[in-house]
Structures are given as structure tokens and as C-alpha cells.
Amino acid sequence: MSQAKKVAVIMGSDSDLPVVKGAVQTLKNFGIETEVHVMSAHRTPALACSFAADARDNGFGVIIAAAGKAAHLAGVLAAHTTLPVIGIPVKSSTLDGLDALLATVQMPKGIPVATVAIDGADNAAILAAQILGVYDGNIASQLSGMKEDMTKGVIEKDLKMQETIKSL
């Protein structure tokens, strides 16, 4: 039986931690081993490329990359691995994150990057869990439970709303 795969969470800057910490906690809640690193597509390109190239051999199954502004990190990592890469465009003072979103989604043919919403770190973690859950029944079961809990929560809110509306 193969060992469970890890998820790498790579930030372009340590200032991205407030955005990605929710993703790290979500991954830990699923019991997914996670490594978090700071690497820059522009300031440490050799380090980022080397990390991505060796990620599969080092036990990773998915890479999450969070970056703002030019946001080339996810694409650089994706160019050096065949693992799925999920980009998190990070909102910065420049263009409210639209620049990062566009940089993350505009990838050339052959270098795909799955992209979540601006600052959408929790969804990046859930998507990573879904990818790993294809081959890990425990993760898949936890995801099903999460979806069931969400369904129950919405139904409960609807029931409360019906009571509130009746009393108006």
C-alpha cells in the first residue's frame, strides 16, 4: 500500500500567511500532512523550480501556491512538475487582487493551474483534499461528511428563516 500523499503550500511571501493559514488548518483537519514554505518565482526561482521538480519524489500529491501582484508562482511551479498545482491569487493593494487572479488563470497550453477565488485558500485546501481523495477513501469519506454537514446547516438556516418570516 502506498504512503499517503502530502500537500505543499507555497507562499510567495510570508505576508501571505494570513490568507493561507485557513488552508493549512483545513488540510490538517482532514489529516493531510502539509508542508508550508516561502519561495518566490522572482527572487528564488531556482529554489522554486527545484522544489517543484522534486515534489513527487518527496511524497507530495498536490501543490498549492499563493501569490499576489504578478502571481507567477503557481505557473512556475506547474512548469516544473506533473503534480496538480492549485493557485491562490492573493489580494494586494494593487488592483484588489485582480492582477493576481489574471496572472494565475492565464496559463499557456500544457501548463495547467487550477485557480480558486482571490484569497480563496479554504477552497484550495478542499480541492487538494478532493484530488487526494480520488485514491484515499478516508479523505473521500471526510469530504462526504463535510458536504452532509453543509447541507444540514443550510436546511437549519432555512427553517429558522421560515420562523422569522412568519413572525414579521
C-alpha positions as a Markdown table, in Angstrom:
| # | Residue | x | y | z |
|---|---|---|---|---|
| 1 | Met | 0.0 | 0.0 | 0.0 |
| 2 | Ser | 1.4 | 3.4 | -0.9 |
| 3 | Gln | 2.0 | 6.1 | 1.7 |
| 4 | Ala | -0.5 | 9.0 | 2.0 |
| 5 | Lys | 0.5 | 12.0 | -0.1 |
| 6 | Lys | 1.4 | 15.3 | 1.4 |
| 7 | Val | 0.3 | 18.8 | 0.2 |
| 8 | Ala | 2.8 | 21.6 | -0.2 |
| 9 | Val | 1.6 | 25.1 | 0.5 |
| 10 | Ile | 4.0 | 27.6 | -1.1 |
| 11 | Met | 3.7 | 31.3 | -0.4 |
| 12 | Gly | 5.4 | 33.9 | -2.5 |
| 13 | Ser | 5.9 | 36.0 | 0.7 |
| 14 | Asp | 5.5 | 35.5 | 4.4 |
| 15 | Ser | 2.9 | 38.3 | 4.2 |
| 16 | Asp | 0.6 | 35.7 | 2.5 |
| 17 | Leu | 0.3 | 33.7 | 5.7 |
| 18 | Pro | -3.0 | 35.4 | 6.9 |
| 19 | Val | -4.6 | 34.2 | 3.7 |
| 20 | Val | -3.2 | 30.6 | 3.6 |
| 21 | Lys | -3.4 | 29.7 | 7.3 |
| 22 | Gly | -7.0 | 28.7 | 6.9 |
| 23 | Ala | -6.0 | 26.3 | 4.1 |
| 24 | Val | -3.3 | 24.8 | 6.3 |
| 25 | Gln | -5.8 | 24.2 | 9.1 |
| 26 | Thr | -8.3 | 22.7 | 6.7 |
| 27 | Leu | -5.7 | 20.3 | 5.4 |
| 28 | Lys | -4.7 | 19.3 | 9.0 |
| 29 | Asn | -8.4 | 18.8 | 9.8 |
| 30 | Phe | -8.5 | 16.2 | 7.0 |
| 31 | Gly | -5.4 | 14.6 | 8.4 |
| 32 | Ile | -3.4 | 15.5 | 5.4 |
| 33 | Glu | 0.3 | 16.1 | 6.1 |
| 34 | Thr | 1.2 | 19.6 | 5.0 |
| 35 | Glu | 4.5 | 21.5 | 4.5 |
| 36 | Val | 4.5 | 25.2 | 4.2 |
| 37 | His | 7.3 | 27.2 | 2.6 |
| 38 | Val | 8.1 | 30.7 | 1.3 |
| 39 | Met | 9.5 | 30.7 | -2.2 |
| 40 | Ser | 9.4 | 33.4 | -4.8 |
| 41 | Ala | 9.1 | 32.9 | -8.6 |
| 42 | His | 11.2 | 36.0 | -9.0 |
| 43 | Arg | 13.6 | 36.1 | -6.0 |
| 44 | Thr | 14.3 | 32.4 | -5.6 |
| 45 | Pro | 13.4 | 30.9 | -9.0 |
| 46 | Ala | 16.0 | 28.1 | -8.8 |
| 47 | Leu | 14.7 | 27.0 | -5.3 |
| 48 | Ala | 11.1 | 27.1 | -6.5 |
| 49 | Cys | 11.9 | 25.1 | -9.7 |
| 50 | Ser | 13.9 | 22.5 | -7.7 |
| 51 | Phe | 11.2 | 22.1 | -5.1 |
| 52 | Ala | 8.5 | 21.5 | -7.8 |
| 53 | Ala | 10.7 | 19.2 | -9.8 |
| 54 | Asp | 11.4 | 17.0 | -6.8 |
| 55 | Ala | 7.9 | 17.3 | -5.2 |
| 56 | Arg | 6.6 | 13.9 | -6.4 |
| 57 | Asp | 9.7 | 12.0 | -5.3 |
| 58 | Asn | 9.4 | 13.8 | -1.9 |
| 59 | Gly | 5.9 | 12.4 | -1.3 |
| 60 | Phe | 3.7 | 15.3 | -2.4 |
| 61 | Gly | 0.4 | 14.8 | -4.3 |
| 62 | Val | -0.7 | 18.4 | -4.7 |
| 63 | Ile | 1.0 | 21.8 | -4.6 |
| 64 | Ile | -0.9 | 24.9 | -3.5 |
| 65 | Ala | 0.7 | 28.2 | -4.5 |
| 66 | Ala | -0.3 | 31.6 | -3.1 |
| 67 | Ala | 0.9 | 34.8 | -4.6 |
| 68 | Gly | -0.2 | 38.3 | -5.2 |
| 69 | Lys | 0.5 | 41.0 | -7.8 |
| 70 | Ala | 2.3 | 39.4 | -10.8 |
| 71 | Ala | 1.5 | 36.0 | -9.2 |
| 72 | His | 3.8 | 33.9 | -11.3 |
| 73 | Leu | 4.5 | 31.4 | -8.6 |
| 74 | Ala | 1.8 | 28.8 | -9.4 |
| 75 | Gly | 2.8 | 28.8 | -13.1 |
| 76 | Val | 6.5 | 28.4 | -12.4 |
| 77 | Leu | 5.8 | 25.5 | -10.1 |
| 78 | Ala | 3.5 | 23.9 | -12.6 |
| 79 | Ala | 6.1 | 24.2 | -15.3 |
| 80 | His | 8.4 | 22.0 | -13.3 |
| 81 | Thr | 6.1 | 19.2 | -12.1 |
| 82 | Thr | 3.4 | 16.9 | -13.3 |
| 83 | Leu | 1.5 | 17.2 | -10.0 |
| 84 | Pro | -1.7 | 19.2 | -9.8 |
| 85 | Val | -1.0 | 22.8 | -8.8 |
| 86 | Ile | -3.7 | 25.0 | -7.3 |
| 87 | Gly | -3.2 | 28.7 | -7.4 |
| 88 | Ile | -4.5 | 31.1 | -4.8 |
| 89 | Pro | -4.5 | 34.7 | -6.1 |
| 90 | Val | -3.8 | 36.9 | -3.1 |
| 91 | Lys | -5.4 | 40.3 | -2.8 |
| 92 | Ser | -2.8 | 43.1 | -2.5 |
| 93 | Ser | -3.0 | 46.9 | -2.5 |
| 94 | Thr | -2.6 | 46.7 | -6.3 |
| 95 | Leu | -5.9 | 46.2 | -8.2 |
| 96 | Asp | -7.5 | 44.4 | -5.3 |
| 97 | Gly | -6.1 | 41.1 | -6.4 |
| 98 | Leu | -7.4 | 41.2 | -10.0 |
| 99 | Asp | -3.9 | 41.3 | -11.3 |
| 100 | Ala | -3.0 | 38.2 | -9.3 |
| 101 | Leu | -6.2 | 36.4 | -10.5 |
| 102 | Leu | -5.5 | 37.1 | -14.1 |
| 103 | Ala | -1.8 | 36.1 | -13.8 |
| 104 | Thr | -2.8 | 32.8 | -12.2 |
| 105 | Val | -5.5 | 31.8 | -14.6 |
| 106 | Gln | -3.8 | 32.9 | -17.8 |
| 107 | Met | -1.6 | 29.8 | -18.3 |
| 108 | Pro | -0.3 | 28.5 | -21.6 |
| 109 | Lys | -1.4 | 25.2 | -23.1 |
| 110 | Gly | 0.3 | 22.3 | -21.4 |
| 111 | Ile | 0.9 | 24.1 | -18.0 |
| 112 | Pro | -2.4 | 24.0 | -16.2 |
| 113 | Val | -3.0 | 25.6 | -12.9 |
| 114 | Ala | -6.3 | 25.2 | -11.1 |
| 115 | Thr | -7.3 | 28.5 | -9.7 |
| 116 | Val | -9.6 | 29.4 | -6.8 |
| 117 | Ala | -11.1 | 32.8 | -6.0 |
| 118 | Ile | -9.0 | 35.7 | -4.8 |
| 119 | Asp | -8.0 | 34.8 | -1.2 |
| 120 | Gly | -9.8 | 31.5 | -1.6 |
| 121 | Ala | -7.4 | 29.4 | 0.4 |
| 122 | Asp | -10.0 | 27.3 | 2.1 |
| 123 | Asn | -11.3 | 26.1 | -1.3 |
| 124 | Ala | -7.8 | 25.4 | -2.4 |
| 125 | Ala | -7.4 | 23.1 | 0.6 |
| 126 | Ile | -10.7 | 21.4 | -0.1 |
| 127 | Leu | -9.8 | 21.0 | -3.8 |
| 128 | Ala | -6.4 | 19.5 | -2.8 |
| 129 | Ala | -8.3 | 17.1 | -0.5 |
| 130 | Gln | -10.7 | 16.1 | -3.3 |
| 131 | Ile | -7.7 | 15.4 | -5.6 |
| 132 | Leu | -6.1 | 13.2 | -2.9 |
| 133 | Gly | -9.5 | 11.7 | -2.1 |
| 134 | Val | -9.7 | 10.1 | -5.5 |
| 135 | Tyr | -7.3 | 7.4 | -4.2 |
| 136 | Asp | -7.7 | 7.8 | -0.4 |
| 137 | Gly | -11.1 | 6.6 | 0.8 |
| 138 | Asn | -10.6 | 8.1 | 4.3 |
| 139 | Ile | -10.3 | 11.6 | 2.8 |
| 140 | Ala | -13.2 | 11.0 | 0.4 |
| 141 | Ser | -15.3 | 9.9 | 3.4 |
| 142 | Gln | -14.4 | 13.0 | 5.3 |
| 143 | Leu | -15.3 | 15.2 | 2.3 |
| 144 | Ser | -18.7 | 13.5 | 2.1 |
| 145 | Gly | -19.3 | 14.2 | 5.8 |
| 146 | Met | -18.3 | 17.8 | 5.3 |
| 147 | Lys | -20.9 | 18.2 | 2.4 |
| 148 | Glu | -23.6 | 16.5 | 4.5 |
| 149 | Asp | -22.9 | 18.9 | 7.4 |
| 150 | Met | -23.1 | 21.9 | 5.0 |
| 151 | Thr | -26.5 | 20.5 | 3.7 |
| 152 | Lys | -27.8 | 20.2 | 7.2 |
| 153 | Gly | -26.6 | 23.7 | 8.1 |
| 154 | Val | -28.4 | 25.3 | 5.2 |
| 155 | Ile | -31.6 | 23.4 | 6.0 |
| 156 | Glu | -31.4 | 24.5 | 9.6 |
| 157 | Lys | -30.9 | 28.1 | 8.5 |
| 158 | Asp | -33.9 | 27.8 | 6.1 |
| 159 | Leu | -36.1 | 26.5 | 8.9 |
| 160 | Lys | -35.0 | 29.4 | 11.2 |
| 161 | Met | -35.7 | 31.9 | 8.3 |
| 162 | Gln | -39.2 | 30.5 | 7.9 |
| 163 | Glu | -39.9 | 31.1 | 11.6 |
| 164 | Thr | -38.5 | 34.6 | 11.3 |
| 165 | Ile | -40.7 | 35.4 | 8.3 |
| 166 | Lys | -43.8 | 34.1 | 10.0 |
| 167 | Ser | -43.2 | 36.5 | 12.9 |
| 168 | Leu | -42.9 | 39.6 | 10.7 |
